[in-house]
Amino acid sequence: MSDELELFPDPEERMEPTEDGGHAPLAARMRPRRLDDLRGQEEVLGPGTPLRKMLEGGAIGSCILWGPPGSGKTTVARLLARRSDASFVSFSAVTEGVARVREVIAEARTRRRASGRRTILFCDEIHRFNRAQQDAFLPHVEDGTVILVGATTENPSFEVNRPLLSRAPVFIFRPLSEDDLLGLLRDALRDEERGLGGSGIEVDDDALTLFAQASDGDARRALGLLEASAGLVEAEGTVTLEVAREALQHRFAVYDKSGEEHYNLISALHKSVRGGDPDAALYWLARMLRGGEDPLYLARRLVRMAVEDVGLADPGALELTVAAWRSYHFLGSPEGELALAEAAVYLASAPKSNRVYVGWKKAMALAEETAGAPVPMHIRNAPTSEMKEWGYGEGYRYDPDEPDGLARQDYLPEELAGRRLYEPGSAGLEEAIAERLSRWRELRQGHESGESG
């Protein structure tokens, strides 16, 4: 990519002192000025990709940029404005409301009538607008008054109106890799104009690696850690691993209990259990607990896994997970978390069967389809003499008194005779259950055909 794709200088990138006498943060100063300076995002910005073609051709359309913090969304939005020769208006849905949107749209309409110049409206954190507020954009996007570029850290399919999504394709930005972040940190150490190149400060490779690993793919976080560590050493000093840890202090896990990451992590835990991987199950459980998830929520989910995925292959799984829930309720954190860990390992290591789960879904569907099917007379209750006279309970046979402990009679409505909802598998205890049920069916069929039991 040539230098003609350079961004307009951003006031945030300058080295002039701020009002409090300091300089703009290192992350702001190191914001990429050219597309080629942007680290990572090859999937969305590589040669031949739609967003790259949009940048190179200058035919800018409305779009949604979805990705985690510090992945380059704002930089790309500014570059889109540079390439389109459009006015660029930026605002945040966190701090500004629909009144400001109306004001910007009125200005954009006036600008287009007067000069024909279009306006790119960059809405950061667009997911913070509710559905009705997002609707305010629609008519103006449709008539071309504004080109909407929305940025969001939340899944647009959950948070952005469907009509808006149909008019604004989504480009997905990924967290930066550790190598991308290491390259960015080294750029900042070398850059004498905007970075720390003129400070004489050196940083050990181990410290840089720690910053890259601790930043969860966020460029701003990585540069913030580097700047904080530089402030802990004297001029021309060295940031060691010990200094880096001091700068890091306590890093909060990237986790939002109400956002998409919550569902991603619980899905990872559930699938690790289902897939028989206790190591992964422990890891995802720890991730959620460290992220601040409610341990009792996790306990309930583990109970659900016991009945959904383990089932009758190991009935002890339900007993153990309920015990883990009760243990946490009794002990609290951190002692009770070990009970949850034990339950996760047990579930992941147990034989698996979803046959009860599948059978239950079939039963619920069949119950809805045949809600009027009468209960067979022989298994109806007969609490009154009149009901006995009417045939309620007539012909019922008590299983414990029968040969083999099995009465040769049917229990489903007549129209459903022979229907099978639960089909046991061959894992764990269900193998024995399958053999027992098969024998009982043979005995009943023998009775129906006139053979002796």
HUNORKA-V42512 format. One record per residue. N is the residue number from 0. RES is the residue in one letter. SS is DSSP state (h for helix, s for strand, l for the rest). OMEGA is omega in radians with two decimals (NA if undefined). D_FIRST is the distance of its C-alpha to the first C-alpha in whole Angstrom. Layout:
# HUNORKA-V42512
{{N,RES,SS,OMEGA,D_FIRST} {N,RES,SS,OMEGA,D_FIRST}}
This chain:
# HUNORKA-V42512
{{0,M,l,-3.08,0} {1,S,l,-3.13,4} {2,D,h,-3.13,7} {3,E,h,3.06,8} {4,L,h,3.13,7} {5,E,l,3.12,10} {6,L,l,2.92,13} {7,F,l,3.10,16} {8,P,l,-3.12,18} {9,D,l,3.12,20} {10,P,h,-3.14,24} {11,E,h,-3.04,24} {12,E,h,-3.05,21} {13,R,l,-3.10,24} {14,M,l,-3.14,26} {15,E,l,3.12,29} {16,P,l,3.05,32} {17,T,l,-3.06,33} {18,E,l,-3.12,36} {19,D,l,3.07,38} {20,G,l,3.14,37} {21,G,l,3.09,34} {22,H,l,3.06,30} {23,A,l,-3.14,28} {24,P,l,-3.13,27} {25,L,h,-3.12,25} {26,A,h,3.11,23} {27,A,h,-3.13,23} {28,R,h,-3.08,22} {29,M,l,3.10,19} {30,R,l,-3.10,17} {31,P,l,3.12,13} {32,R,l,3.12,12} {33,R,l,3.12,8} {34,L,h,-3.11,7} {35,D,h,3.11,6} {36,D,h,-3.10,10} {37,L,l,-3.10,11} {38,R,l,3.06,14} {39,G,l,3.09,15} {40,Q,l,3.11,15} {41,E,h,-3.10,13} {42,E,h,-3.08,16} {43,V,h,-3.08,15} {44,L,h,3.14,11} {45,G,l,-3.14,11} {46,P,l,3.08,10} {47,G,l,3.13,13} {48,T,l,-3.10,14} {49,P,h,-3.12,15} {50,L,h,3.09,14} {51,R,h,3.11,10} {52,K,h,3.11,12} {53,M,h,3.13,13} {54,L,h,-3.09,10} {55,E,h,-3.09,9} {56,G,h,3.13,12} {57,G,l,3.11,14} {58,A,l,-2.99,17} {59,I,l,3.07,18} {60,G,l,3.11,21} {61,S,l,-3.14,23} {62,C,s,3.06,22} {63,I,s,3.10,23} {64,L,s,-3.07,21} {65,W,s,3.10,23} {66,G,l,-3.11,23} {67,P,l,3.10,25} {68,P,l,3.05,25} {69,G,l,-3.12,22} {70,S,l,3.05,19} {71,G,l,-3.07,17} {72,K,h,-3.10,18} {73,T,h,3.11,19} {74,T,h,3.13,15} {75,V,h,3.11,14} {76,A,h,3.11,17} {77,R,h,3.13,16} {78,L,h,3.06,13} {79,L,h,3.13,14} {80,A,h,3.14,17} {81,R,h,-3.06,14} {82,R,h,-3.07,13} {83,S,h,-3.06,16} {84,D,l,3.11,18} {85,A,l,3.01,21} {86,S,s,-3.08,23} {87,F,s,3.12,22} {88,V,s,-3.08,25} {89,S,s,2.99,25} {90,F,s,-3.08,28} {91,S,s,3.10,30} {92,A,l,3.12,32} {93,V,l,-3.01,34} {94,T,l,-3.09,35} {95,E,l,-3.05,35} {96,G,l,-3.07,37} {97,V,h,3.11,37} {98,A,h,3.11,39} {99,R,h,3.09,36} {100,V,h,3.13,34} {101,R,h,3.13,36} {102,E,h,3.14,36} {103,V,h,-3.12,32} {104,I,h,3.08,33} {105,A,h,3.10,36} {106,E,h,3.14,33} {107,A,h,3.13,31} {108,R,h,3.11,33} {109,T,h,-3.13,34} {110,R,h,-3.09,31} {111,R,h,3.11,30} {112,R,h,-3.07,34} {113,A,h,-3.02,34} {114,S,h,-3.08,30} {115,G,l,-3.10,29} {116,R,l,-3.11,26} {117,R,l,-3.09,25} {118,T,s,2.97,25} {119,I,s,3.13,23} {120,L,s,-3.13,25} {121,F,s,-3.12,24} {122,C,s,3.11,26} {123,D,s,-3.12,26} {124,E,l,-3.06,29} {125,I,h,-3.14,29} {126,H,h,3.12,32} {127,R,h,3.03,34} {128,F,l,3.07,35} {129,N,l,-3.05,38} {130,R,h,-3.12,38} {131,A,h,3.13,40} {132,Q,h,3.10,38} {133,Q,h,3.13,35} {134,D,h,-3.13,37} {135,A,h,3.13,36} {136,F,h,-2.86,33} {137,L,h,-3.05,34} {138,P,h,-3.08,35} {139,H,h,2.99,33} {140,V,h,-3.11,30} {141,E,h,-3.10,32} {142,D,l,3.04,32} {143,G,l,3.12,29} {144,T,l,3.11,30} {145,V,s,2.92,27} {146,I,s,-3.08,24} {147,L,s,2.99,25} {148,V,s,-3.14,22} {149,G,s,3.06,24} {150,A,s,-3.12,24} {151,T,s,3.04,26} {152,T,l,-3.12,27} {153,E,l,-3.12,30} {154,N,l,-3.09,30} {155,P,h,-3.13,30} {156,S,h,3.07,32} {157,F,h,-2.87,35} {158,E,h,-3.08,34} {159,V,l,-3.11,32} {160,N,l,3.13,34} {161,R,h,3.11,34} {162,P,h,3.12,34} {163,L,h,3.11,31} {164,L,h,-3.13,29} {165,S,h,-3.12,30} {166,R,h,-3.07,28} {167,A,l,-3.14,25} {168,P,s,-3.10,23} {169,V,s,3.03,23} {170,F,s,-2.99,20} {171,I,s,3.09,21} {172,F,l,-3.11,19} {173,R,l,2.99,21} {174,P,l,3.12,22} {175,L,l,3.12,20} {176,S,l,3.10,22} {177,E,h,3.11,24} {178,D,h,3.11,21} {179,D,h,-3.11,18} {180,L,h,3.08,21} {181,L,h,3.10,22} {182,G,h,3.13,19} {183,L,h,3.13,18} {184,L,h,3.12,22} {185,R,h,3.05,22} {186,D,h,-3.12,19} {187,A,h,3.11,21} {188,L,h,-3.13,24} {189,R,h,-2.99,22} {190,D,l,-3.11,21} {191,E,l,-3.11,23} {192,E,l,-3.04,22} {193,R,l,-3.04,22} {194,G,l,-3.09,23} {195,L,l,-3.06,26} {196,G,l,-3.12,25} {197,G,l,-3.05,28} {198,S,l,-3.09,31} {199,G,l,-3.13,32} {200,I,l,3.06,32} {201,E,s,-3.12,31} {202,V,s,3.12,31} {203,D,l,3.14,32} {204,D,h,3.13,30} {205,D,h,3.13,33} {206,A,h,3.09,32} {207,L,h,3.13,28} {208,T,h,3.11,29} {209,L,h,3.12,31} {210,F,h,-3.12,29} {211,A,h,-3.12,26} {212,Q,h,-3.05,29} {213,A,h,-3.01,31} {214,S,l,3.08,28} {215,D,l,3.07,28} {216,G,l,-3.06,24} {217,D,l,-3.11,24} {218,A,h,-3.12,22} {219,R,h,-3.14,24} {220,R,h,-3.14,27} {221,A,h,-3.14,26} {222,L,h,3.08,25} {223,G,h,3.09,28} {224,L,h,3.11,30} {225,L,h,-3.13,29} {226,E,h,3.13,30} {227,A,h,3.14,33} {228,S,h,3.10,34} {229,A,h,3.13,33} {230,G,l,-3.13,35} {231,L,l,3.14,38} {232,V,l,3.13,38} {233,E,l,3.12,39} {234,A,l,-3.13,37} {235,E,l,3.08,36} {236,G,l,-3.09,37} {237,T,s,3.06,36} {238,V,s,3.12,35} {239,T,l,3.10,37} {240,L,h,3.13,37} {241,E,h,3.11,40} {242,V,h,3.14,38} {243,A,h,3.12,35} {244,R,h,3.10,38} {245,E,h,3.12,39} {246,A,h,-3.11,36} {247,L,h,-3.08,36} {248,Q,l,-3.10,39} {249,H,l,3.13,39} {250,R,l,3.09,36} {251,F,l,3.11,37} {252,A,l,3.09,36} {253,V,l,-3.05,33} {254,Y,l,3.12,36} {255,D,l,-3.04,37} {256,K,l,-3.14,40} {257,S,l,-3.06,40} {258,G,l,-3.06,36} {259,E,h,-3.07,34} {260,E,h,3.05,34} {261,H,h,-3.10,38} {262,Y,h,3.09,38} {263,N,h,-3.06,35} {264,L,h,3.12,38} {265,I,h,3.05,41} {266,S,h,3.13,40} {267,A,h,3.10,39} {268,L,h,-3.10,42} {269,H,h,-3.10,44} {270,K,h,3.07,42} {271,S,h,3.06,42} {272,V,h,-3.12,46} {273,R,h,-3.10,46} {274,G,l,3.08,45} {275,G,l,-3.13,47} {276,D,l,-3.10,45} {277,P,h,3.13,47} {278,D,h,3.12,44} {279,A,h,3.13,41} {280,A,h,3.11,44} {281,L,h,-3.10,45} {282,Y,h,-3.08,41} {283,W,h,3.05,40} {284,L,h,3.13,44} {285,A,h,3.13,43} {286,R,h,-3.10,39} {287,M,h,3.12,41} {288,L,h,3.12,44} {289,R,h,3.12,42} {290,G,l,3.08,40} {291,G,l,3.12,43} {292,E,l,3.10,44} {293,D,l,-3.11,48} {294,P,h,3.13,49} {295,L,h,3.00,52} {296,Y,h,3.13,49} {297,L,h,3.10,48} {298,A,h,3.12,52} {299,R,h,3.13,52} {300,R,h,3.11,49} {301,L,h,3.07,51} {302,V,h,3.11,54} {303,R,h,3.12,52} {304,M,h,-3.13,51} {305,A,h,-3.10,54} {306,V,h,-3.08,56} {307,E,h,-2.98,53} {308,D,h,3.12,51} {309,V,h,3.04,54} {310,G,h,-3.09,57} {311,L,h,3.00,60} {312,A,h,3.07,59} {313,D,l,-3.11,60} {314,P,l,3.12,62} {315,G,h,-3.14,62} {316,A,h,3.13,58} {317,L,h,3.13,59} {318,E,h,-3.09,62} {319,L,h,-3.11,59} {320,T,h,3.05,57} {321,V,h,3.08,59} {322,A,h,3.11,61} {323,A,h,3.08,57} {324,W,h,-3.13,57} {325,R,h,3.14,60} {326,S,h,3.12,60} {327,Y,h,3.13,57} {328,H,h,-3.11,59} {329,F,h,-3.02,61} {330,L,h,-3.04,59} {331,G,l,3.13,56} {332,S,l,-0.02,53} {333,P,l,-3.02,53} {334,E,l,-3.09,56} {335,G,l,3.14,55} {336,E,h,3.12,52} {337,L,h,3.09,53} {338,A,h,3.09,55} {339,L,h,3.11,52} {340,A,h,3.11,50} {341,E,h,3.13,54} {342,A,h,-3.14,53} {343,A,h,3.12,50} {344,V,h,3.13,51} {345,Y,h,-3.12,54} {346,L,h,-3.12,52} {347,A,h,-3.08,49} {348,S,h,-3.05,52} {349,A,l,2.98,54} {350,P,l,-3.02,55} {351,K,l,2.99,53} {352,S,l,3.05,55} {353,N,l,-3.03,54} {354,R,h,3.07,57} {355,V,h,3.12,58} {356,Y,h,3.13,55} {357,V,h,3.14,55} {358,G,h,3.14,59} {359,W,h,3.10,59} {360,K,h,3.08,56} {361,K,h,-3.13,58} {362,A,h,3.14,61} {363,M,h,3.12,60} {364,A,h,-3.12,59} {365,L,h,3.11,62} {366,A,h,3.12,64} {367,E,h,-3.11,62} {368,E,h,-3.02,63} {369,T,l,-3.05,67} {370,A,l,-3.12,67} {371,G,l,-3.11,71} {372,A,l,-3.06,72} {373,P,l,3.04,75} {374,V,l,3.11,76} {375,P,l,-3.04,79} {376,M,h,-3.02,82} {377,H,h,3.11,83} {378,I,h,3.03,80} {379,R,l,3.08,81} {380,N,l,-3.13,82} {381,A,l,-3.09,86} {382,P,l,-3.13,87} {383,T,l,3.13,90} {384,S,h,3.12,93} {385,E,h,-3.12,92} {386,M,h,3.07,89} {387,K,h,3.11,90} {388,E,h,-3.13,93} {389,W,l,3.07,90} {390,G,l,3.12,88} {391,Y,l,3.10,86} {392,G,l,-3.10,85} {393,E,l,3.12,88} {394,G,l,3.13,87} {395,Y,l,-3.12,85} {396,R,l,-3.06,85} {397,Y,l,-2.98,84} {398,D,h,-3.11,82} {399,P,h,-3.14,83} {400,D,h,-3.06,87} {401,E,l,3.03,86} {402,P,h,-3.11,86} {403,D,h,-3.14,82} {404,G,h,-3.06,82} {405,L,l,3.04,80} {406,A,l,-3.11,82} {407,R,l,-3.14,81} {408,Q,l,-3.13,80} {409,D,l,-3.09,77} {410,Y,l,3.09,75} {411,L,l,2.99,72} {412,P,l,-3.05,73} {413,E,h,-3.10,75} {414,E,h,-3.13,72} {415,L,h,-3.09,70} {416,A,l,3.11,72} {417,G,l,-3.13,70} {418,R,l,3.12,67} {419,R,l,3.12,65} {420,L,l,3.12,62} {421,Y,l,3.10,62} {422,E,l,-3.08,61} {423,P,l,3.10,61} {424,G,l,-3.08,59} {425,S,l,-3.09,59} {426,A,l,3.02,58} {427,G,l,-3.06,60} {428,L,l,-3.07,63} {429,E,h,3.08,62} {430,E,h,3.11,63} {431,A,h,3.10,67} {432,I,h,-3.14,67} {433,A,h,3.14,66} {434,E,h,-3.11,69} {435,R,h,-3.14,71} {436,L,h,3.12,70} {437,S,h,3.13,70} {438,R,h,3.13,74} {439,W,h,3.12,75} {440,R,h,3.11,73} {441,E,h,3.12,75} {442,L,h,3.12,78} {443,R,h,-3.14,78} {444,Q,h,3.10,77} {445,G,h,3.11,81} {446,H,h,-3.10,82} {447,E,h,-3.12,81} {448,S,l,3.07,82} {449,G,l,3.13,86} {450,E,l,3.10,85} {451,S,l,3.13,87} {452,G,l,NA,84}}
